[in-house]
């Protein structure tokens, strides 16, 4: 702040703290949203893989395989 010839007064310090707090909350909120989306995507891909495995297994070991 001295480089820019600005005085640091209690109000400016408090404003900086408030801005930092808002920035941190926004970042955490964004992070939690991304984590939630990643978990959903992971579950969906797991279900898709399970369905593919089930389809393949039914083709290999289905009841009509002996015919």
PADO-918064 format. One record per residue (C-alpha): residue number from 1; residue in three letters; x, y, z. Coordinates in steps of 0.02 Angstrom, whole numbers, padded with zeros to 5 digits. Layout:
N
R   resi   resn        X        Y        Z
R    NUM    Ala        X        Y        Z
...
//
This chain:
67
R   resi   resn        X        Y        Z
R      1    Unk    00000    00000    00000
R      2    Unk    00145    00118    00033
R      3    Unk    00204    00093   -00145
R      4    Unk    00038    00159   -00209
R      5    Unk    00040    00301   -00082
R      6    Unk   -00118    00239    00003
R      7    Unk   -00152    00253    00188
R      8    Unk   -00206    00098    00279
R      9    Unk   -00346    00146    00396
R     10    Unk   -00457    00029    00498
R     11    Unk   -00598    00044    00372
R     12    Unk   -00491   -00008    00224
R     13    Unk   -00424   -00156    00323
R     14    Unk   -00601   -00211    00368
R     15    Unk   -00657   -00193    00187
R     16    Unk   -00512   -00303    00132
R     17    Unk   -00563   -00434    00260
R     18    Unk   -00743   -00431    00200
R     19    Unk   -00691   -00445    00018
R     20    Unk   -00575   -00590    00059
R     21    Unk   -00715   -00677    00155
R     22    Unk   -00835   -00657    00008
R     23    Unk   -00703   -00719   -00114
R     24    Unk   -00669   -00872   -00007
R     25    Unk   -00854   -00912    00010
R     26    Unk   -00878   -00897   -00178
R     27    Unk   -00728   -01009   -00212
R     28    Unk   -00786   -01140   -00087
R     29    Unk   -00961   -01139   -00159
R     30    Unk   -00893   -01162   -00334
R     31    Unk   -00779   -01302   -00274
R     32    Unk   -00921   -01395   -00188
R     33    Unk   -01028   -01380   -00345
R     34    Unk   -00888   -01456   -00450
R     35    Unk   -00863   -01597   -00325
R     36    Unk   -01049   -01634   -00327
R     37    Unk   -01051   -01638   -00518
R     38    Unk   -00899   -01753   -00520
R     39    Unk   -00982   -01875   -00400
R     40    Unk   -01140   -01879   -00505
R     41    Unk   -01040   -01908   -00664
R     42    Unk   -00941   -02046   -00578
R     43    Unk   -01100   -02133   -00521
R     44    Unk   -01177   -02121   -00694
R     45    Unk   -01022   -02190   -00780
R     46    Unk   -01017   -02331   -00652
R     47    Unk   -01198   -02374   -00690
R     48    Unk   -01164   -02370   -00877
R     49    Unk   -01015   -02486   -00857
R     50    Unk   -01119   -02605   -00751
R     51    Unk   -01255   -02608   -00885
R     52    Unk   -01126   -02646   -01019
R     53    Unk   -01053   -02786   -00913
R     54    Unk   -01227   -02857   -00882
R     55    Unk   -01266   -02853   -01069
R     56    Unk   -01103   -02937   -01113
R     57    Unk   -01128   -03068   -00978
R     58    Unk   -01304   -03106   -01039
R     59    Unk   -01235   -03129   -01215
R     60    Unk   -01098   -03246   -01156
R     61    Unk   -01197   -03345   -01027
R     62    Unk   -01376   -03324   -01084
R     63    Unk   -01502   -03467   -01078
R     64    Unk   -01500   -03490   -01267
R     65    Unk   -01312   -03514   -01278
R     66    Unk   -01328   -03704   -01276
R     67    Unk   -01439   -03707   -01431
//
